[in-house]
């Protein structure tokens, strides 16, 4: 599996990720405009609260799930999408 691209859409969902699964491509739309990476008003406390709130219902083990993409790309450790993509690829061996 390869992550081909992550792009902003300008609408909701705010981002789209494209994966190459070998025999086919998978497109996943995820996220909202109000996230830790895009919104400078979001604080570390907002990030912590997001993680606590979504931990119960989200599948963070499947690299191609909307939940995992939002959690690790938009609410990751860094405010940089590029840095979060690097960490995401390392986490899921992509």
Backbone atoms as SQL, in Angstrom:
CREATE TABLE atoms (id INTEGER PRIMARY KEY, chain TEXT, resi INTEGER, resn TEXT, atom TEXT, x REAL, y REAL, z REAL);
INSERT INTO atoms VALUES
  (1, 'A', 1, 'UNK', 'N', 0.842, -1.181, 0.000),
  (2, 'A', 1, 'UNK', 'CA', 0.000, 0.000, 0.000),
  (3, 'A', 1, 'UNK', 'C', 0.889, 1.247, 0.000),
  (4, 'A', 2, 'UNK', 'N', 0.457, 2.239, -0.771),
  (5, 'A', 2, 'UNK', 'CA', 1.165, 3.522, -0.830),
  (6, 'A', 2, 'UNK', 'C', 0.167, 4.655, -0.666),
  (7, 'A', 3, 'UNK', 'N', 0.583, 5.693, 0.028),
  (8, 'A', 3, 'UNK', 'CA', -0.203, 6.924, 0.116),
  (9, 'A', 3, 'UNK', 'C', 0.254, 7.800, -1.040),
  (10, 'A', 4, 'UNK', 'N', -0.626, 8.013, -2.011),
  (11, 'A', 4, 'UNK', 'CA', -0.255, 8.789, -3.193),
  (12, 'A', 4, 'UNK', 'C', -0.362, 10.285, -2.965),
  (13, 'A', 5, 'UNK', 'N', -1.436, 10.730, -2.267),
  (14, 'A', 5, 'UNK', 'CA', -1.594, 12.165, -2.048),
  (15, 'A', 5, 'UNK', 'C', -2.574, 12.450, -0.919),
  (16, 'A', 6, 'UNK', 'N', -2.401, 13.633, -0.334),
  (17, 'A', 6, 'UNK', 'CA', -3.340, 14.196, 0.637),
  (18, 'A', 6, 'UNK', 'C', -3.536, 15.641, 0.211),
  (19, 'A', 7, 'UNK', 'N', -4.787, 16.010, -0.077),
  (20, 'A', 7, 'UNK', 'CA', -5.063, 17.358, -0.572),
  (21, 'A', 7, 'UNK', 'C', -6.273, 17.961, 0.126),
  (22, 'A', 8, 'UNK', 'N', -6.267, 19.289, 0.221),
  (23, 'A', 8, 'UNK', 'CA', -7.434, 20.010, 0.719),
  (24, 'A', 8, 'UNK', 'C', -8.465, 20.076, -0.406),
  (25, 'A', 9, 'UNK', 'N', -9.745, 19.994, -0.021),
  (26, 'A', 9, 'UNK', 'CA', -10.797, 20.009, -1.033),
  (27, 'A', 9, 'UNK', 'C', -11.491, 21.358, -1.137),
  (28, 'A', 10, 'UNK', 'N', -11.446, 22.167, -0.096),
  (29, 'A', 10, 'UNK', 'CA', -12.143, 23.444, -0.115),
  (30, 'A', 10, 'UNK', 'C', -13.601, 23.331, 0.275),
  (31, 'A', 11, 'UNK', 'N', -14.026, 22.126, 0.656),
  (32, 'A', 11, 'UNK', 'CA', -15.390, 21.903, 1.116),
  (33, 'A', 11, 'UNK', 'C', -15.340, 20.834, 2.203),
  (34, 'A', 12, 'UNK', 'N', -16.485, 20.371, 2.661),
  (35, 'A', 12, 'UNK', 'CA', -16.504, 19.352, 3.697),
  (36, 'A', 12, 'UNK', 'C', -16.886, 18.019, 3.078),
  (37, 'A', 13, 'UNK', 'N', -16.176, 16.946, 3.337),
  (38, 'A', 13, 'UNK', 'CA', -14.948, 16.832, 4.100),
  (39, 'A', 13, 'UNK', 'C', -13.814, 17.677, 3.512),
  (40, 'A', 14, 'UNK', 'N', -12.966, 18.153, 4.400),
  (41, 'A', 14, 'UNK', 'CA', -11.960, 19.151, 4.030),
  (42, 'A', 14, 'UNK', 'C', -10.736, 18.586, 3.308),
  (43, 'A', 15, 'UNK', 'N', -10.512, 17.276, 3.418),
  (44, 'A', 15, 'UNK', 'CA', -9.326, 16.674, 2.821),
  (45, 'A', 15, 'UNK', 'C', -9.705, 15.404, 2.077),
  (46, 'A', 16, 'UNK', 'N', -8.830, 15.022, 1.159),
  (47, 'A', 16, 'UNK', 'CA', -8.995, 13.746, 0.454),
  (48, 'A', 16, 'UNK', 'C', -7.614, 13.078, 0.383),
  (49, 'A', 17, 'UNK', 'N', -7.587, 11.785, 0.694),
  (50, 'A', 17, 'UNK', 'CA', -6.361, 10.995, 0.604),
  (51, 'A', 17, 'UNK', 'C', -6.570, 9.927, -0.466),
  (52, 'A', 18, 'UNK', 'N', -5.535, 9.691, -1.262),
  (53, 'A', 18, 'UNK', 'CA', -5.600, 8.674, -2.309),
  (54, 'A', 18, 'UNK', 'C', -4.522, 7.635, -2.012),
  (55, 'A', 19, 'UNK', 'N', -4.951, 6.374, -1.952),
  (56, 'A', 19, 'UNK', 'CA', -4.059, 5.256, -1.682),
  (57, 'A', 19, 'UNK', 'C', -3.967, 4.358, -2.898),
  (58, 'A', 20, 'UNK', 'N', -2.785, 3.790, -3.108),
  (59, 'A', 20, 'UNK', 'CA', -2.587, 2.747, -4.109),
  (60, 'A', 20, 'UNK', 'C', -2.524, 1.432, -3.344),
  (61, 'A', 21, 'UNK', 'N', -3.532, 0.580, -3.545),
  (62, 'A', 21, 'UNK', 'CA', -3.604, -0.699, -2.832),
  (63, 'A', 21, 'UNK', 'C', -3.050, -1.856, -3.652),
  (64, 'A', 22, 'UNK', 'N', -2.327, -1.543, -4.696),
  (65, 'A', 22, 'UNK', 'CA', -1.746, -2.569, -5.562),
  (66, 'A', 22, 'UNK', 'C', -2.598, -2.814, -6.781),
  (67, 'A', 23, 'UNK', 'N', -3.763, -3.411, -6.581),
  (68, 'A', 23, 'UNK', 'CA', -4.637, -3.719, -7.709),
  (69, 'A', 23, 'UNK', 'C', -5.669, -2.628, -7.969),
  (70, 'A', 24, 'UNK', 'N', -5.821, -1.700, -7.044),
  (71, 'A', 24, 'UNK', 'CA', -6.782, -0.596, -7.226),
  (72, 'A', 24, 'UNK', 'C', -6.375, 0.612, -6.400),
  (73, 'A', 25, 'UNK', 'N', -7.031, 1.731, -6.665),
  (74, 'A', 25, 'UNK', 'CA', -6.821, 2.946, -5.888),
  (75, 'A', 25, 'UNK', 'C', -8.022, 3.160, -4.992),
  (76, 'A', 26, 'UNK', 'N', -7.776, 3.705, -3.812),
  (77, 'A', 26, 'UNK', 'CA', -8.847, 3.997, -2.866),
  (78, 'A', 26, 'UNK', 'C', -8.775, 5.472, -2.504),
  (79, 'A', 27, 'UNK', 'N', -9.912, 6.160, -2.611),
  (80, 'A', 27, 'UNK', 'CA', -10.012, 7.572, -2.253),
  (81, 'A', 27, 'UNK', 'C', -10.824, 7.686, -0.971),
  (82, 'A', 28, 'UNK', 'N', -10.279, 8.415, 0.005),
  (83, 'A', 28, 'UNK', 'CA', -10.954, 8.588, 1.295),
  (84, 'A', 28, 'UNK', 'C', -11.070, 10.077, 1.583),
  (85, 'A', 29, 'UNK', 'N', -12.290, 10.537, 1.794),
  (86, 'A', 29, 'UNK', 'CA', -12.537, 11.922, 2.171),
  (87, 'A', 29, 'UNK', 'C', -12.669, 11.972, 3.687),
  (88, 'A', 30, 'UNK', 'N', -12.015, 12.961, 4.309),
  (89, 'A', 30, 'UNK', 'CA', -12.003, 13.009, 5.768),
  (90, 'A', 30, 'UNK', 'C', -11.778, 14.424, 6.277),
  (91, 'A', 31, 'UNK', 'N', -12.108, 14.637, 7.546),
  (92, 'A', 31, 'UNK', 'CA', -11.781, 15.867, 8.250),
  (93, 'A', 31, 'UNK', 'C', -12.734, 17.017, 8.008),
  (94, 'A', 32, 'UNK', 'N', -12.614, 17.993, 8.883),
  (95, 'A', 32, 'UNK', 'CA', -13.370, 19.234, 8.780),
  (96, 'A', 32, 'UNK', 'C', -12.375, 20.387, 8.717),
  (97, 'A', 33, 'UNK', 'N', -12.819, 21.564, 8.331),
  (98, 'A', 33, 'UNK', 'CA', -11.901, 22.708, 8.283),
  (99, 'A', 33, 'UNK', 'C', -11.390, 23.125, 9.670),
  (100, 'A', 34, 'UNK', 'N', -12.116, 22.757, 10.706),
  (101, 'A', 34, 'UNK', 'CA', -11.733, 23.132, 12.069),
  (102, 'A', 34, 'UNK', 'C', -10.936, 21.998, 12.700),
  (103, 'A', 35, 'UNK', 'N', -9.629, 22.007, 12.475),
  (104, 'A', 35, 'UNK', 'CA', -8.759, 20.975, 13.042),
  (105, 'A', 35, 'UNK', 'C', -7.462, 21.598, 13.518),
  (106, 'A', 36, 'UNK', 'N', -6.640, 20.815, 14.165),
  (107, 'A', 36, 'UNK', 'CA', -5.407, 21.306, 14.789),
  (108, 'A', 36, 'UNK', 'C', -4.397, 21.833, 13.768),
  (109, 'A', 37, 'UNK', 'N', -4.358, 21.244, 12.585),
  (110, 'A', 37, 'UNK', 'CA', -3.405, 21.656, 11.550),
  (111, 'A', 37, 'UNK', 'C', -3.865, 22.940, 10.856),
  (112, 'A', 38, 'UNK', 'N', -5.141, 23.034, 10.509),
  (113, 'A', 38, 'UNK', 'CA', -5.657, 24.145, 9.707),
  (114, 'A', 38, 'UNK', 'C', -6.073, 25.365, 10.513),
  (115, 'A', 39, 'UNK', 'N', -6.466, 25.173, 11.743),
  (116, 'A', 39, 'UNK', 'CA', -7.029, 26.255, 12.540),
  (117, 'A', 39, 'UNK', 'C', -6.054, 26.676, 13.638),
  (118, 'A', 40, 'UNK', 'N', -5.423, 27.839, 13.499),
  (119, 'A', 40, 'UNK', 'CA', -4.444, 28.278, 14.499),
  (120, 'A', 40, 'UNK', 'C', -5.056, 28.568, 15.874),
  (121, 'A', 41, 'UNK', 'N', -6.374, 28.678, 15.940),
  (122, 'A', 41, 'UNK', 'CA', -7.027, 28.932, 17.229),
  (123, 'A', 41, 'UNK', 'C', -7.140, 27.669, 18.080),
  (124, 'A', 42, 'UNK', 'N', -6.963, 26.505, 17.463),
  (125, 'A', 42, 'UNK', 'CA', -7.040, 25.254, 18.214),
  (126, 'A', 42, 'UNK', 'C', -5.801, 25.110, 19.099),
  (127, 'A', 43, 'UNK', 'N', -6.021, 24.678, 20.331),
  (128, 'A', 43, 'UNK', 'CA', -4.946, 24.552, 21.316),
  (129, 'A', 43, 'UNK', 'C', -4.602, 23.084, 21.539),
  (130, 'A', 44, 'UNK', 'N', -3.548, 22.862, 22.297),
  (131, 'A', 44, 'UNK', 'CA', -3.186, 21.487, 22.655),
  (132, 'A', 44, 'UNK', 'C', -4.296, 20.849, 23.478),
  (133, 'A', 45, 'UNK', 'N', -4.984, 21.655, 24.270),
  (134, 'A', 45, 'UNK', 'CA', -6.112, 21.133, 25.046),
  (135, 'A', 45, 'UNK', 'C', -7.237, 20.677, 24.107),
  (136, 'A', 46, 'UNK', 'N', -7.499, 21.439, 23.042),
  (137, 'A', 46, 'UNK', 'CA', -8.496, 21.030, 22.045),
  (138, 'A', 46, 'UNK', 'C', -8.090, 19.701, 21.411),
  (139, 'A', 47, 'UNK', 'N', -6.799, 19.556, 21.130),
  (140, 'A', 47, 'UNK', 'CA', -6.278, 18.325, 20.535),
  (141, 'A', 47, 'UNK', 'C', -6.497, 17.145, 21.482),
  (142, 'A', 48, 'UNK', 'N', -6.146, 17.333, 22.741),
  (143, 'A', 48, 'UNK', 'CA', -6.333, 16.281, 23.743),
  (144, 'A', 48, 'UNK', 'C', -7.805, 15.909, 23.871),
  (145, 'A', 49, 'UNK', 'N', -8.671, 16.898, 23.895),
  (146, 'A', 49, 'UNK', 'CA', -10.106, 16.635, 24.005),
  (147, 'A', 49, 'UNK', 'C', -10.636, 15.895, 22.779),
  (148, 'A', 50, 'UNK', 'N', -10.156, 16.253, 21.583),
  (149, 'A', 50, 'UNK', 'CA', -10.553, 15.552, 20.351),
  (150, 'A', 50, 'UNK', 'C', -10.193, 14.071, 20.461),
  (151, 'A', 51, 'UNK', 'N', -8.959, 13.809, 20.883),
  (152, 'A', 51, 'UNK', 'CA', -8.493, 12.425, 20.976),
  (153, 'A', 51, 'UNK', 'C', -9.337, 11.639, 21.985),
  (154, 'A', 52, 'UNK', 'N', -9.595, 12.222, 23.141),
  (155, 'A', 52, 'UNK', 'CA', -10.420, 11.551, 24.153),
  (156, 'A', 52, 'UNK', 'C', -11.830, 11.294, 23.634),
  (157, 'A', 53, 'UNK', 'N', -12.404, 12.265, 22.987),
  (158, 'A', 53, 'UNK', 'CA', -13.781, 12.180, 22.500),
  (159, 'A', 53, 'UNK', 'C', -13.941, 11.134, 21.395),
  (160, 'A', 54, 'UNK', 'N', -12.945, 11.024, 20.530),
  (161, 'A', 54, 'UNK', 'CA', -13.048, 10.130, 19.378),
  (162, 'A', 54, 'UNK', 'C', -12.447, 8.744, 19.607),
  (163, 'A', 55, 'UNK', 'N', -11.714, 8.569, 20.683),
  (164, 'A', 55, 'UNK', 'CA', -11.057, 7.287, 20.965),
  (165, 'A', 55, 'UNK', 'C', -12.071, 6.138, 21.010),
  (166, 'A', 56, 'UNK', 'N', -13.249, 6.398, 21.536),
  (167, 'A', 56, 'UNK', 'CA', -14.257, 5.353, 21.736),
  (168, 'A', 56, 'UNK', 'C', -14.836, 4.839, 20.421),
  (169, 'A', 57, 'UNK', 'N', -15.106, 5.732, 19.475),
  (170, 'A', 57, 'UNK', 'CA', -15.844, 5.365, 18.270),
  (171, 'A', 57, 'UNK', 'C', -15.017, 5.168, 17.005),
  (172, 'A', 58, 'UNK', 'N', -13.772, 5.553, 17.004),
  (173, 'A', 58, 'UNK', 'CA', -12.983, 5.547, 15.768),
  (174, 'A', 58, 'UNK', 'C', -12.099, 4.310, 15.650),
  (175, 'A', 59, 'UNK', 'N', -11.851, 3.897, 14.416),
  (176, 'A', 59, 'UNK', 'CA', -10.930, 2.809, 14.124),
  (177, 'A', 59, 'UNK', 'C', -9.590, 3.425, 13.720),
  (178, 'A', 60, 'UNK', 'N', -8.670, 3.479, 14.660),
  (179, 'A', 60, 'UNK', 'CA', -7.372, 4.092, 14.401),
  (180, 'A', 60, 'UNK', 'C', -6.328, 3.073, 13.970),
  (181, 'A', 61, 'UNK', 'N', -6.706, 1.811, 13.839),
  (182, 'A', 61, 'UNK', 'CA', -5.764, 0.763, 13.433),
  (183, 'A', 61, 'UNK', 'C', -5.720, 0.582, 11.919),
  (184, 'A', 62, 'UNK', 'N', -6.802, 0.943, 11.239),
  (185, 'A', 62, 'UNK', 'CA', -6.884, 0.828, 9.782),
  (186, 'A', 62, 'UNK', 'C', -6.357, 2.129, 9.170),
  (187, 'A', 63, 'UNK', 'N', -5.227, 2.058, 8.503),
  (188, 'A', 63, 'UNK', 'CA', -4.574, 3.248, 7.959),
  (189, 'A', 63, 'UNK', 'C', -5.440, 4.005, 6.964),
  (190, 'A', 64, 'UNK', 'N', -6.398, 3.327, 6.330),
  (191, 'A', 64, 'UNK', 'CA', -7.218, 3.989, 5.312),
  (192, 'A', 64, 'UNK', 'C', -8.574, 4.456, 5.846),
  (193, 'A', 65, 'UNK', 'N', -8.793, 4.344, 7.155),
  (194, 'A', 65, 'UNK', 'CA', -10.073, 4.787, 7.717),
  (195, 'A', 65, 'UNK', 'C', -10.083, 6.307, 7.899),
  (196, 'A', 66, 'UNK', 'N', -11.268, 6.886, 7.829),
  (197, 'A', 66, 'UNK', 'CA', -11.407, 8.331, 8.045),
  (198, 'A', 66, 'UNK', 'C', -10.912, 8.723, 9.427),
  (199, 'A', 67, 'UNK', 'N', -11.203, 7.878, 10.405),
  (200, 'A', 67, 'UNK', 'CA', -10.788, 8.159, 11.780),
  (201, 'A', 67, 'UNK', 'C', -9.287, 8.238, 11.932),
  (202, 'A', 68, 'UNK', 'N', -8.575, 7.275, 11.351),
  (203, 'A', 68, 'UNK', 'CA', -7.109, 7.265, 11.451),
  (204, 'A', 68, 'UNK', 'C', -6.505, 8.454, 10.706),
  (205, 'A', 69, 'UNK', 'N', -7.043, 8.754, 9.542),
  (206, 'A', 69, 'UNK', 'CA', -6.526, 9.891, 8.774),
  (207, 'A', 69, 'UNK', 'C', -6.725, 11.198, 9.542),
  (208, 'A', 70, 'UNK', 'N', -7.904, 11.399, 10.090),
  (209, 'A', 70, 'UNK', 'CA', -8.165, 12.620, 10.862),
  (210, 'A', 70, 'UNK', 'C', -7.279, 12.689, 12.094),
  (211, 'A', 71, 'UNK', 'N', -7.225, 11.580, 12.821),
  (212, 'A', 71, 'UNK', 'CA', -6.460, 11.550, 14.076),
  (213, 'A', 71, 'UNK', 'C', -4.984, 11.821, 13.846),
  (214, 'A', 72, 'UNK', 'N', -4.377, 11.127, 12.921),
  (215, 'A', 72, 'UNK', 'CA', -2.926, 11.205, 12.787),
  (216, 'A', 72, 'UNK', 'C', -2.444, 12.302, 11.837),
  (217, 'A', 73, 'UNK', 'N', -3.274, 12.728, 10.892),
  (218, 'A', 73, 'UNK', 'CA', -2.851, 13.802, 9.984),
  (219, 'A', 73, 'UNK', 'C', -3.308, 15.173, 10.464),
  (220, 'A', 74, 'UNK', 'N', -4.573, 15.291, 10.867),
  (221, 'A', 74, 'UNK', 'CA', -5.119, 16.600, 11.220),
  (222, 'A', 74, 'UNK', 'C', -4.995, 16.932, 12.705),
  (223, 'A', 75, 'UNK', 'N', -4.919, 15.910, 13.531),
  (224, 'A', 75, 'UNK', 'CA', -4.800, 16.123, 14.981),
  (225, 'A', 75, 'UNK', 'C', -3.537, 15.468, 15.518),
  (226, 'A', 76, 'UNK', 'N', -2.505, 15.364, 14.684),
  (227, 'A', 76, 'UNK', 'CA', -1.240, 14.738, 15.069),
  (228, 'A', 76, 'UNK', 'C', -0.430, 15.598, 16.011),
  (229, 'A', 77, 'UNK', 'N', 0.788, 15.168, 16.288),
  (230, 'A', 77, 'UNK', 'CA', 1.647, 15.869, 17.248),
  (231, 'A', 77, 'UNK', 'C', 2.091, 17.241, 16.759),
  (232, 'A', 78, 'UNK', 'N', 2.139, 17.440, 15.462),
  (233, 'A', 78, 'UNK', 'CA', 2.633, 18.689, 14.885),
  (234, 'A', 78, 'UNK', 'C', 1.488, 19.496, 14.262),
  (235, 'A', 79, 'UNK', 'N', 1.697, 20.777, 14.114),
  (236, 'A', 79, 'UNK', 'CA', 0.740, 21.617, 13.384),
  (237, 'A', 79, 'UNK', 'C', 1.025, 21.588, 11.882),
  (238, 'A', 80, 'UNK', 'N', 2.095, 20.921, 11.499),
  (239, 'A', 80, 'UNK', 'CA', 2.486, 20.804, 10.093),
  (240, 'A', 80, 'UNK', 'C', 1.892, 19.532, 9.485),
  (241, 'A', 81, 'UNK', 'N', 1.116, 19.697, 8.425),
  (242, 'A', 81, 'UNK', 'CA', 0.543, 18.542, 7.748),
  (243, 'A', 81, 'UNK', 'C', 1.653, 17.656, 7.186),
  (244, 'A', 82, 'UNK', 'N', 2.692, 18.245, 6.648),
  (245, 'A', 82, 'UNK', 'CA', 3.808, 17.473, 6.084),
  (246, 'A', 82, 'UNK', 'C', 4.487, 16.611, 7.159),
  (247, 'A', 83, 'UNK', 'N', 4.700, 17.178, 8.337),
  (248, 'A', 83, 'UNK', 'CA', 5.315, 16.417, 9.434),
  (249, 'A', 83, 'UNK', 'C', 4.394, 15.294, 9.894),
  (250, 'A', 84, 'UNK', 'N', 3.111, 15.573, 9.962),
  (251, 'A', 84, 'UNK', 'CA', 2.153, 14.553, 10.377),
  (252, 'A', 84, 'UNK', 'C', 2.048, 13.433, 9.346),
  (253, 'A', 85, 'UNK', 'N', 2.183, 13.763, 8.066),
  (254, 'A', 85, 'UNK', 'CA', 2.176, 12.729, 7.027),
  (255, 'A', 85, 'UNK', 'C', 3.385, 11.816, 7.193),
  (256, 'A', 86, 'UNK', 'N', 4.552, 12.381, 7.475),
  (257, 'A', 86, 'UNK', 'CA', 5.758, 11.573, 7.699),
  (258, 'A', 86, 'UNK', 'C', 5.552, 10.612, 8.867),
  (259, 'A', 87, 'UNK', 'N', 5.021, 11.127, 9.972),
  (260, 'A', 87, 'UNK', 'CA', 4.789, 10.303, 11.164),
  (261, 'A', 87, 'UNK', 'C', 3.741, 9.218, 10.885),
  (262, 'A', 88, 'UNK', 'N', 2.714, 9.577, 10.131),
  (263, 'A', 88, 'UNK', 'CA', 1.649, 8.629, 9.753),
  (264, 'A', 88, 'UNK', 'C', 2.224, 7.488, 8.921),
  (265, 'A', 89, 'UNK', 'N', 3.053, 7.818, 7.932),
  (266, 'A', 89, 'UNK', 'CA', 3.665, 6.790, 7.077),
  (267, 'A', 89, 'UNK', 'C', 4.561, 5.860, 7.912),
  (268, 'A', 90, 'UNK', 'N', 5.285, 6.425, 8.844),
  (269, 'A', 90, 'UNK', 'CA', 6.154, 5.624, 9.700),
  (270, 'A', 90, 'UNK', 'C', 5.313, 4.715, 10.610),
  (271, 'A', 91, 'UNK', 'N', 4.261, 5.243, 11.184),
  (272, 'A', 91, 'UNK', 'CA', 3.380, 4.487, 12.084),
  (273, 'A', 91, 'UNK', 'C', 2.776, 3.273, 11.381),
  (274, 'A', 92, 'UNK', 'N', 2.319, 3.457, 10.149),
  (275, 'A', 92, 'UNK', 'CA', 1.635, 2.398, 9.413),
  (276, 'A', 92, 'UNK', 'C', 2.527, 1.689, 8.384),
  (277, 'A', 93, 'UNK', 'N', 3.832, 1.969, 8.407),
  (278, 'A', 93, 'UNK', 'CA', 4.785, 1.343, 7.459),
  (279, 'A', 93, 'UNK', 'C', 4.329, 1.482, 6.014),
  (280, 'A', 94, 'UNK', 'N', 3.994, 2.716, 5.653),
  (281, 'A', 94, 'UNK', 'CA', 3.542, 3.001, 4.290),
  (282, 'A', 94, 'UNK', 'C', 4.701, 3.583, 3.499);
